Amino acid sequence: MHTFINGLERNLTAVTAGLTLPWSSGVVEGHVNRIKMIKRQMHGRAGFKLLHKRVLLAS
């Protein structure tokens, strides 16, 4: 618990901004989650070119 609180105190400006500002990064986080899922499905068998192609085709 102390480590968590110390982390919050170190990033107090970011925490305050995240709780008070009206902007949300939810959409971006959803895209990142989708890309990570595609990458996990490939099991590291292919490089960036195939990942790039799969991400573009999946959307």
N, CA, C and O atoms as a Tripos MOL2 file, in Angstrom:
@<TRIPOS>MOLECULE
protein
  236   235    59     0     0
PROTEIN
NO_CHARGES

@<TRIPOS>ATOM
      1 N           0.8230   -1.1910    0.0000 N.3       1 MET1
      2 CA          0.0000    0.0000    0.0000 C.3       1 MET1
      3 C           0.8700    1.2590    0.0000 C.2       1 MET1
      4 O           0.5490    2.2480   -0.6600 O.2       1 MET1
      5 N           1.9760    1.2100    0.7490 N.am      2 HIS2
      6 CA          2.8700    2.3760    0.8090 C.3       2 HIS2
      7 C           3.4850    2.6750   -0.5520 C.2       2 HIS2
      8 O           3.6430    3.8380   -0.9230 O.2       2 HIS2
      9 N           3.8330    1.6280   -1.2950 N.am      3 THR3
     10 CA          4.4140    1.8260   -2.6220 C.3       3 THR3
     11 C           3.4180    2.5020   -3.5550 C.2       3 THR3
     12 O           3.7810    3.3880   -4.3300 O.2       3 THR3
     13 N           2.1670    2.0800   -3.4740 N.am      4 PHE4
     14 CA          1.1150    2.6750   -4.2990 C.3       4 PHE4
     15 C           0.9380    4.1560   -3.9550 C.2       4 PHE4
     16 O           0.8520    4.9970   -4.8500 O.2       4 PHE4
     17 N           0.8850    4.4680   -2.6740 N.am      5 ILE5
     18 CA          0.7040    5.8560   -2.2390 C.3       5 ILE5
     19 C           1.9030    6.7100   -2.6410 C.2       5 ILE5
     20 O           1.7360    7.8510   -3.0720 O.2       5 ILE5
     21 N           3.1100    6.1630   -2.5010 N.am      6 ASN6
     22 CA          4.3010    6.9030   -2.9190 C.3       6 ASN6
     23 C           4.2780    7.1890   -4.4200 C.2       6 ASN6
     24 O           4.6810    8.2680   -4.8540 O.2       6 ASN6
     25 N           3.8070    6.2250   -5.2100 N.am      7 GLY7
     26 CA          3.6810    6.4360   -6.6470 C.3       7 GLY7
     27 C           2.6830    7.5280   -6.9740 C.2       7 GLY7
     28 O           2.9140    8.3370   -7.8720 O.2       7 GLY7
     29 N           1.5720    7.5550   -6.2490 N.am      8 LEU8
     30 CA          0.5820    8.6180   -6.4570 C.3       8 LEU8
     31 C           1.1650    9.9850   -6.1080 C.2       8 LEU8
     32 O           0.9390   10.9670   -6.8160 O.2       8 LEU8
     33 N           1.9170   10.0380   -5.0110 N.am      9 GLU9
     34 CA          2.5090   11.3110   -4.6050 C.3       9 GLU9
     35 C           3.5670   11.7860   -5.5960 C.2       9 GLU9
     36 O           3.6930   12.9870   -5.8350 O.2       9 GLU9
     37 N           4.3240   10.8600   -6.1710 N.am     10 ARG10
     38 CA          5.3360   11.2440   -7.1620 C.3      10 ARG10
     39 C           4.6930   11.8130   -8.4210 C.2      10 ARG10
     40 O           5.2560   12.7020   -9.0600 O.2      10 ARG10
     41 N           3.5270   11.3080   -8.7770 N.am     11 ASN11
     42 CA          2.8310   11.7380  -10.0000 C.3      11 ASN11
     43 C           1.5720   12.5290   -9.6710 C.2      11 ASN11
     44 O           0.5560   12.3990  -10.3530 O.2      11 ASN11
     45 N           1.6380   13.3380   -8.6390 N.am     12 LEU12
     46 CA          0.4440   14.0350   -8.1650 C.3      12 LEU12
     47 C          -0.1800   14.9250   -9.2370 C.2      12 LEU12
     48 O          -1.4050   14.9990   -9.3320 O.2      12 LEU12
     49 N           0.6280   15.5960  -10.0370 N.am     13 THR13
     50 CA          0.0450   16.4580  -11.0790 C.3      13 THR13
     51 C          -0.7050   15.6320  -12.1240 C.2      13 THR13
     52 O          -1.7630   16.0480  -12.5950 O.2      13 THR13
     53 N          -0.1650   14.4610  -12.4930 N.am     14 ALA14
     54 CA         -0.8410   13.6020  -13.4660 C.3      14 ALA14
     55 C          -2.1210   13.0240  -12.8780 C.2      14 ALA14
     56 O          -3.1360   12.9350  -13.5680 O.2      14 ALA14
     57 N          -2.0800   12.6350  -11.6190 N.am     15 VAL15
     58 CA         -3.2720   12.0770  -10.9580 C.3      15 VAL15
     59 C          -4.3570   13.1360  -10.8720 C.2      15 VAL15
     60 O          -5.5210   12.8640  -11.1650 O.2      15 VAL15
     61 N          -3.9760   14.3470  -10.4690 N.am     16 THR16
     62 CA         -4.9530   15.4400  -10.3670 C.3      16 THR16
     63 C          -5.5580   15.7510  -11.7300 C.2      16 THR16
     64 O          -6.7690   15.9380  -11.8470 O.2      16 THR16
     65 N          -4.7200   15.8060  -12.7590 N.am     17 ALA17
     66 CA         -5.2250   16.0900  -14.1020 C.3      17 ALA17
     67 C          -6.1610   14.9820  -14.5710 C.2      17 ALA17
     68 O          -7.1820   15.2650  -15.1970 O.2      17 ALA17
     69 N          -5.8360   13.7460  -14.2830 N.am     18 GLY18
     70 CA         -6.6750   12.6280  -14.6940 C.3      18 GLY18
     71 C          -8.0320   12.6180  -14.0200 C.2      18 GLY18
     72 O          -9.0130   12.1420  -14.5910 O.2      18 GLY18
     73 N          -8.0890   13.1400  -12.8170 N.am     19 LEU19
     74 CA         -9.3570   13.1500  -12.0850 C.3      19 LEU19
     75 C         -10.1880   14.4070  -12.3140 C.2      19 LEU19
     76 O         -11.3930   14.4070  -12.0610 O.2      19 LEU19
     77 N          -9.5580   15.4750  -12.7900 N.am     20 THR20
     78 CA        -10.2930   16.7420  -12.8940 C.3      20 THR20
     79 C         -10.5720   17.1920  -14.3230 C.2      20 THR20
     80 O         -11.5580   17.8890  -14.5630 O.2      20 THR20
     81 N          -9.7280   16.8100  -15.2760 N.am     21 LEU21
     82 CA         -9.9120   17.2840  -16.6430 C.3      21 LEU21
     83 C         -10.9670   16.4460  -17.3770 C.2      21 LEU21
     84 O         -11.1250   15.2620  -17.0820 O.2      21 LEU21
     85 N         -11.6870   17.0510  -18.3280 N.am     22 PRO22
     86 CA        -12.7720   16.3380  -18.9990 C.3      22 PRO22
     87 C         -12.3170   15.3690  -20.0850 C.2      22 PRO22
     88 O         -13.1470   14.6390  -20.6280 O.2      22 PRO22
     89 N         -11.0240   15.3360  -20.4220 N.am     23 TRP23
     90 CA        -10.5650   14.4840  -21.5080 C.3      23 TRP23
     91 C         -10.4010   13.0530  -21.0510 C.2      23 TRP23
     92 O         -10.1160   12.7930  -19.8820 O.2      23 TRP23
     93 N         -10.5800   12.1300  -21.9710 N.am     24 SER24
     94 CA        -10.4350   10.7150  -21.6660 C.3      24 SER24
     95 C          -9.5930   10.0520  -22.7460 C.2      24 SER24
     96 O          -9.6800   10.4070  -23.9210 O.2      24 SER24
     97 N          -8.7830    9.0920  -22.3380 N.am     25 SER25
     98 CA         -7.9770    8.3470  -23.3070 C.3      25 SER25
     99 C          -8.5580    6.9540  -23.5210 C.2      25 SER25
    100 O          -7.8540    6.0460  -23.9620 O.2      25 SER25
    101 N          -9.8260    6.7860  -23.2130 N.am     26 GLY26
    102 CA        -10.4700    5.4820  -23.3140 C.3      26 GLY26
    103 C         -10.4420    4.8920  -24.7070 C.2      26 GLY26
    104 O         -10.2050    3.6950  -24.8670 O.2      26 GLY26
    105 N         -10.6790    5.7070  -25.7130 N.am     27 VAL27
    106 CA        -10.6880    5.2230  -27.0920 C.3      27 VAL27
    107 C          -9.2970    4.7490  -27.4960 C.2      27 VAL27
    108 O          -9.1450    3.6920  -28.1090 O.2      27 VAL27
    109 N          -8.2930    5.5330  -27.1500 N.am     28 VAL28
    110 CA         -6.9080    5.1620  -27.4810 C.3      28 VAL28
    111 C          -6.5310    3.8690  -26.7650 C.2      28 VAL28
    112 O          -5.9080    2.9910  -27.3620 O.2      28 VAL28
    113 N          -6.9000    3.7420  -25.5010 N.am     29 GLU29
    114 CA         -6.5900    2.5350  -24.7460 C.3      29 GLU29
    115 C          -7.2640    1.3180  -25.3770 C.2      29 GLU29
    116 O          -6.6980    0.2250  -25.3660 O.2      29 GLU29
    117 N          -8.4550    1.4940  -25.9220 N.am     30 GLY30
    118 CA         -9.1360    0.4020  -26.5980 C.3      30 GLY30
    119 C          -8.3830   -0.0560  -27.8360 C.2      30 GLY30
    120 O          -8.2820   -1.2550  -28.0980 O.2      30 GLY30
    121 N          -7.8540    0.8990  -28.5980 N.am     31 HIS31
    122 CA         -7.0720    0.5430  -29.7900 C.3      31 HIS31
    123 C          -5.7820   -0.1680  -29.4120 C.2      31 HIS31
    124 O          -5.3890   -1.1380  -30.0600 O.2      31 HIS31
    125 N          -5.1200    0.3160  -28.3580 N.am     32 VAL32
    126 CA         -3.8790   -0.3210  -27.9000 C.3      32 VAL32
    127 C          -4.1690   -1.7510  -27.4490 C.2      32 VAL32
    128 O          -3.4000   -2.6650  -27.7470 O.2      32 VAL32
    129 N          -5.2650   -1.9460  -26.7390 N.am     33 ASN33
    130 CA         -5.6530   -3.2790  -26.2820 C.3      33 ASN33
    131 C          -5.9080   -4.2110  -27.4680 C.2      33 ASN33
    132 O          -5.5210   -5.3790  -27.4400 O.2      33 ASN33
    133 N          -6.5600   -3.6890  -28.5090 N.am     34 ARG34
    134 CA         -6.8450   -4.4970  -29.7000 C.3      34 ARG34
    135 C          -5.5520   -4.8980  -30.4080 C.2      34 ARG34
    136 O          -5.4080   -6.0420  -30.8390 O.2      34 ARG34
    137 N          -4.6160   -3.9620  -30.5270 N.am     35 ILE35
    138 CA         -3.3410   -4.2600  -31.1890 C.3      35 ILE35
    139 C          -2.5520   -5.2970  -30.3900 C.2      35 ILE35
    140 O          -1.9510   -6.2030  -30.9690 O.2      35 ILE35
    141 N          -2.5530   -5.1660  -29.0670 N.am     36 LYS36
    142 CA         -1.8470   -6.1450  -28.2360 C.3      36 LYS36
    143 C          -2.4690   -7.5280  -28.3730 C.2      36 LYS36
    144 O          -1.7520   -8.5290  -28.3640 O.2      36 LYS36
    145 N          -3.8020   -7.5990  -28.5000 N.am     37 MET37
    146 CA         -4.4680   -8.8870  -28.6720 C.3      37 MET37
    147 C          -4.0450   -9.5320  -29.9950 C.2      37 MET37
    148 O          -3.7680  -10.7300  -30.0400 O.2      37 MET37
    149 N          -3.9940   -8.7440  -31.0640 N.am     38 ILE38
    150 CA         -3.5700   -9.2700  -32.3680 C.3      38 ILE38
    151 C          -2.1350   -9.7810  -32.2730 C.2      38 ILE38
    152 O          -1.8180  -10.8440  -32.8080 O.2      38 ILE38
    153 N          -1.2740   -9.0370  -31.6010 N.am     39 LYS39
    154 CA          0.1230   -9.4340  -31.4590 C.3      39 LYS39
    155 C           0.2400  -10.7350  -30.6650 C.2      39 LYS39
    156 O           1.0460  -11.5990  -31.0100 O.2      39 LYS39
    157 N          -0.5600  -10.8830  -29.6030 N.am     40 ARG40
    158 CA         -0.5370  -12.1320  -28.8170 C.3      40 ARG40
    159 C          -1.0140  -13.3130  -29.6580 C.2      40 ARG40
    160 O          -0.4930  -14.4190  -29.5150 O.2      40 ARG40
    161 N          -1.9870  -13.0970  -30.5230 N.am     41 GLN41
    162 CA         -2.4890  -14.1740  -31.3680 C.3      41 GLN41
    163 C          -1.4240  -14.6820  -32.3210 C.2      41 GLN41
    164 O          -1.4440  -15.8500  -32.7090 O.2      41 GLN41
    165 N          -0.4940  -13.8140  -32.7020 N.am     42 MET42
    166 CA          0.5410  -14.2090  -33.6440 C.3      42 MET42
    167 C           1.6740  -14.9700  -32.9540 C.2      42 MET42
    168 O           2.5140  -15.5510  -33.6410 O.2      42 MET42
    169 N           1.7250  -14.9880  -31.6260 N.am     43 HIS43
    170 CA          2.7300  -15.7360  -30.8530 C.3      43 HIS43
    171 C           4.1540  -15.4080  -31.2610 C.2      43 HIS43
    172 O           5.0130  -16.2890  -31.2320 O.2      43 HIS43
    173 N           4.4330  -14.1650  -31.6410 N.am     44 GLY44
    174 CA          5.7860  -13.7500  -31.9820 C.3      44 GLY44
    175 C           6.3450  -14.3840  -33.2450 C.2      44 GLY44
    176 O           7.5580  -14.3680  -33.4560 O.2      44 GLY44
    177 N           5.4820  -14.9420  -34.0900 N.am     45 ARG45
    178 CA          5.9520  -15.6410  -35.2940 C.3      45 ARG45
    179 C           6.3060  -14.7020  -36.4250 C.2      45 ARG45
    180 O           7.0090  -15.0940  -37.3570 O.2      45 ARG45
    181 N           5.8340  -13.4740  -36.3600 N.am     46 ALA46
    182 CA          6.0380  -12.5840  -37.5040 C.3      46 ALA46
    183 C           6.5760  -11.2460  -37.0340 C.2      46 ALA46
    184 O           6.5320  -10.9280  -35.8450 O.2      46 ALA46
    185 N           7.0690  -10.4890  -37.9490 N.am     47 GLY47
    186 CA          7.6420   -9.1960  -37.6310 C.3      47 GLY47
    187 C           6.6250   -8.0760  -37.7070 C.2      47 GLY47
    188 O           5.4150   -8.2970  -37.7640 O.2      47 GLY47
    189 N           7.1590   -6.8730  -37.7050 N.am     48 PHE48
    190 CA          6.3260   -5.6790  -37.6800 C.3      48 PHE48
    191 C           5.4740   -5.5390  -38.9360 C.2      48 PHE48
    192 O           4.3470   -5.0490  -38.8590 O.2      48 PHE48
    193 N           5.9850   -5.9550  -40.0840 N.am     49 LYS49
    194 CA          5.2290   -5.7890  -41.3410 C.3      49 LYS49
    195 C           3.9040   -6.5470  -41.2970 C.2      49 LYS49
    196 O           2.8670   -6.0120  -41.6900 O.2      49 LYS49
    197 N           3.9380   -7.7940  -40.8190 N.am     50 LEU50
    198 CA          2.7040   -8.5710  -40.7480 C.3      50 LEU50
    199 C           1.7640   -8.0050  -39.6940 C.2      50 LEU50
    200 O           0.5540   -7.9470  -39.9100 O.2      50 LEU50
    201 N           2.3080   -7.5880  -38.5560 N.am     51 LEU51
    202 CA          1.4610   -6.9720  -37.5210 C.3      51 LEU51
    203 C           0.7890   -5.7310  -38.0680 C.2      51 LEU51
    204 O          -0.4020   -5.5190  -37.8380 O.2      51 LEU51
    205 N           1.5260   -4.9140  -38.7840 N.am     52 HIS52
    206 CA          0.9810   -3.6880  -39.3810 C.3      52 HIS52
    207 C          -0.1460   -4.0200  -40.3450 C.2      52 HIS52
    208 O          -1.1940   -3.3730  -40.3310 O.2      52 HIS52
    209 N           0.0680   -5.0270  -41.1810 N.am     53 LYS53
    210 CA         -0.9610   -5.4170  -42.1480 C.3      53 LYS53
    211 C          -2.2090   -5.9460  -41.4450 C.2      53 LYS53
    212 O          -3.3270   -5.6070  -41.8320 O.2      53 LYS53
    213 N          -2.0260   -6.7810  -40.4080 N.am     54 ARG54
    214 CA         -3.1730   -7.3360  -39.6820 C.3      54 ARG54
    215 C          -3.9570   -6.2570  -38.9550 C.2      54 ARG54
    216 O          -5.1860   -6.3040  -38.9050 O.2      54 ARG54
    217 N          -3.2490   -5.2800  -38.3870 N.am     55 VAL55
    218 CA         -3.9450   -4.1970  -37.6880 C.3      55 VAL55
    219 C          -4.7780   -3.3870  -38.6700 C.2      55 VAL55
    220 O          -5.9140   -3.0210  -38.3710 O.2      55 VAL55
    221 N          -4.2160   -3.1060  -39.8400 N.am     56 LEU56
    222 CA         -4.9570   -2.3250  -40.8280 C.3      56 LEU56
    223 C          -6.1470   -3.1040  -41.3780 C.2      56 LEU56
    224 O          -7.2090   -2.5260  -41.6110 O.2      56 LEU56
    225 N          -5.9840   -4.4090  -41.5880 N.am     57 LEU57
    226 CA         -7.0850   -5.2130  -42.1110 C.3      57 LEU57
    227 C          -8.1660   -5.4680  -41.0840 C.2      57 LEU57
    228 O          -9.3260   -5.6640  -41.4460 O.2      57 LEU57
    229 N          -7.8090   -5.4700  -39.8020 N.am     58 ALA58
    230 CA         -8.7790   -5.7510  -38.7480 C.3      58 ALA58
    231 C          -9.7110   -4.5820  -38.5020 C.2      58 ALA58
    232 O         -10.7980   -4.7720  -37.9560 O.2      58 ALA58
    233 N          -9.3120   -3.3660  -38.8930 N.am     59 SER59
    234 CA        -10.1640   -2.2180  -38.5990 C.3      59 SER59
    235 C         -11.2150   -1.9610  -39.6310 C.2      59 SER59
    236 O         -11.9970   -1.0200  -39.4950 O.2      59 SER59
@<TRIPOS>BOND
     1     1     2 1
     2     2     3 1
     3     3     4 2
     4     3     5 am
     5     5     6 1
     6     6     7 1
     7     7     8 2
     8     7     9 am
     9     9    10 1
    10    10    11 1
    11    11    12 2
    12    11    13 am
    13    13    14 1
    14    14    15 1
    15    15    16 2
    16    15    17 am
    17    17    18 1
    18    18    19 1
    19    19    20 2
    20    19    21 am
    21    21    22 1
    22    22    23 1
    23    23    24 2
    24    23    25 am
    25    25    26 1
    26    26    27 1
    27    27    28 2
    28    27    29 am
    29    29    30 1
    30    30    31 1
    31    31    32 2
    32    31    33 am
    33    33    34 1
    34    34    35 1
    35    35    36 2
    36    35    37 am
    37    37    38 1
    38    38    39 1
    39    39    40 2
    40    39    41 am
    41    41    42 1
    42    42    43 1
    43    43    44 2
    44    43    45 am
    45    45    46 1
    46    46    47 1
    47    47    48 2
    48    47    49 am
    49    49    50 1
    50    50    51 1
    51    51    52 2
    52    51    53 am
    53    53    54 1
    54    54    55 1
    55    55    56 2
    56    55    57 am
    57    57    58 1
    58    58    59 1
    59    59    60 2
    60    59    61 am
    61    61    62 1
    62    62    63 1
    63    63    64 2
    64    63    65 am
    65    65    66 1
    66    66    67 1
    67    67    68 2
    68    67    69 am
    69    69    70 1
    70    70    71 1
    71    71    72 2
    72    71    73 am
    73    73    74 1
    74    74    75 1
    75    75    76 2
    76    75    77 am
    77    77    78 1
    78    78    79 1
    79    79    80 2
    80    79    81 am
    81    81    82 1
    82    82    83 1
    83    83    84 2
    84    83    85 am
    85    85    86 1
    86    86    87 1
    87    87    88 2
    88    87    89 am
    89    89    90 1
    90    90    91 1
    91    91    92 2
    92    91    93 am
    93    93    94 1
    94    94    95 1
    95    95    96 2
    96    95    97 am
    97    97    98 1
    98    98    99 1
    99    99   100 2
   100    99   101 am
   101   101   102 1
   102   102   103 1
   103   103   104 2
   104   103   105 am
   105   105   106 1
   106   106   107 1
   107   107   108 2
   108   107   109 am
   109   109   110 1
   110   110   111 1
   111   111   112 2
   112   111   113 am
   113   113   114 1
   114   114   115 1
   115   115   116 2
   116   115   117 am
   117   117   118 1
   118   118   119 1
   119   119   120 2
   120   119   121 am
   121   121   122 1
   122   122   123 1
   123   123   124 2
   124   123   125 am
   125   125   126 1
   126   126   127 1
   127   127   128 2
   128   127   129 am
   129   129   130 1
   130   130   131 1
   131   131   132 2
   132   131   133 am
   133   133   134 1
   134   134   135 1
   135   135   136 2
   136   135   137 am
   137   137   138 1
   138   138   139 1
   139   139   140 2
   140   139   141 am
   141   141   142 1
   142   142   143 1
   143   143   144 2
   144   143   145 am
   145   145   146 1
   146   146   147 1
   147   147   148 2
   148   147   149 am
   149   149   150 1
   150   150   151 1
   151   151   152 2
   152   151   153 am
   153   153   154 1
   154   154   155 1
   155   155   156 2
   156   155   157 am
   157   157   158 1
   158   158   159 1
   159   159   160 2
   160   159   161 am
   161   161   162 1
   162   162   163 1
   163   163   164 2
   164   163   165 am
   165   165   166 1
   166   166   167 1
   167   167   168 2
   168   167   169 am
   169   169   170 1
   170   170   171 1
   171   171   172 2
   172   171   173 am
   173   173   174 1
   174   174   175 1
   175   175   176 2
   176   175   177 am
   177   177   178 1
   178   178   179 1
   179   179   180 2
   180   179   181 am
   181   181   182 1
   182   182   183 1
   183   183   184 2
   184   183   185 am
   185   185   186 1
   186   186   187 1
   187   187   188 2
   188   187   189 am
   189   189   190 1
   190   190   191 1
   191   191   192 2
   192   191   193 am
   193   193   194 1
   194   194   195 1
   195   195   196 2
   196   195   197 am
   197   197   198 1
   198   198   199 1
   199   199   200 2
   200   199   201 am
   201   201   202 1
   202   202   203 1
   203   203   204 2
   204   203   205 am
   205   205   206 1
   206   206   207 1
   207   207   208 2
   208   207   209 am
   209   209   210 1
   210   210   211 1
   211   211   212 2
   212   211   213 am
   213   213   214 1
   214   214   215 1
   215   215   216 2
   216   215   217 am
   217   217   218 1
   218   218   219 1
   219   219   220 2
   220   219   221 am
   221   221   222 1
   222   222   223 1
   223   223   224 2
   224   223   225 am
   225   225   226 1
   226   226   227 1
   227   227   228 2
   228   227   229 am
   229   229   230 1
   230   230   231 1
   231   231   232 2
   232   231   233 am
   233   233   234 1
   234   234   235 1
   235   235   236 2
@<TRIPOS>SUBSTRUCTURE
     1 MET1         2 RESIDUE 1 A MET
     2 HIS2         6 RESIDUE 1 A HIS
     3 THR3        10 RESIDUE 1 A THR
     4 PHE4        14 RESIDUE 1 A PHE
     5 ILE5        18 RESIDUE 1 A ILE
     6 ASN6        22 RESIDUE 1 A ASN
     7 GLY7        26 RESIDUE 1 A GLY
     8 LEU8        30 RESIDUE 1 A LEU
     9 GLU9        34 RESIDUE 1 A GLU
    10 ARG10       38 RESIDUE 1 A ARG
    11 ASN11       42 RESIDUE 1 A ASN
    12 LEU12       46 RESIDUE 1 A LEU
    13 THR13       50 RESIDUE 1 A THR
    14 ALA14       54 RESIDUE 1 A ALA
    15 VAL15       58 RESIDUE 1 A VAL
    16 THR16       62 RESIDUE 1 A THR
    17 ALA17       66 RESIDUE 1 A ALA
    18 GLY18       70 RESIDUE 1 A GLY
    19 LEU19       74 RESIDUE 1 A LEU
    20 THR20       78 RESIDUE 1 A THR
    21 LEU21       82 RESIDUE 1 A LEU
    22 PRO22       86 RESIDUE 1 A PRO
    23 TRP23       90 RESIDUE 1 A TRP
    24 SER24       94 RESIDUE 1 A SER
    25 SER25       98 RESIDUE 1 A SER
    26 GLY26      102 RESIDUE 1 A GLY
    27 VAL27      106 RESIDUE 1 A VAL
    28 VAL28      110 RESIDUE 1 A VAL
    29 GLU29      114 RESIDUE 1 A GLU
    30 GLY30      118 RESIDUE 1 A GLY
    31 HIS31      122 RESIDUE 1 A HIS
    32 VAL32      126 RESIDUE 1 A VAL
    33 ASN33      130 RESIDUE 1 A ASN
    34 ARG34      134 RESIDUE 1 A ARG
    35 ILE35      138 RESIDUE 1 A ILE
    36 LYS36      142 RESIDUE 1 A LYS
    37 MET37      146 RESIDUE 1 A MET
    38 ILE38      150 RESIDUE 1 A ILE
    39 LYS39      154 RESIDUE 1 A LYS
    40 ARG40      158 RESIDUE 1 A ARG
    41 GLN41      162 RESIDUE 1 A GLN
    42 MET42      166 RESIDUE 1 A MET
    43 HIS43      170 RESIDUE 1 A HIS
    44 GLY44      174 RESIDUE 1 A GLY
    45 ARG45      178 RESIDUE 1 A ARG
    46 ALA46      182 RESIDUE 1 A ALA
    47 GLY47      186 RESIDUE 1 A GLY
    48 PHE48      190 RESIDUE 1 A PHE
    49 LYS49      194 RESIDUE 1 A LYS
    50 LEU50      198 RESIDUE 1 A LEU
    51 LEU51      202 RESIDUE 1 A LEU
    52 HIS52      206 RESIDUE 1 A HIS
    53 LYS53      210 RESIDUE 1 A LYS
    54 ARG54      214 RESIDUE 1 A ARG
    55 VAL55      218 RESIDUE 1 A VAL
    56 LEU56      222 RESIDUE 1 A LEU
    57 LEU57      226 RESIDUE 1 A LEU
    58 ALA58      230 RESIDUE 1 A ALA
    59 SER59      234 RESIDUE 1 A SER
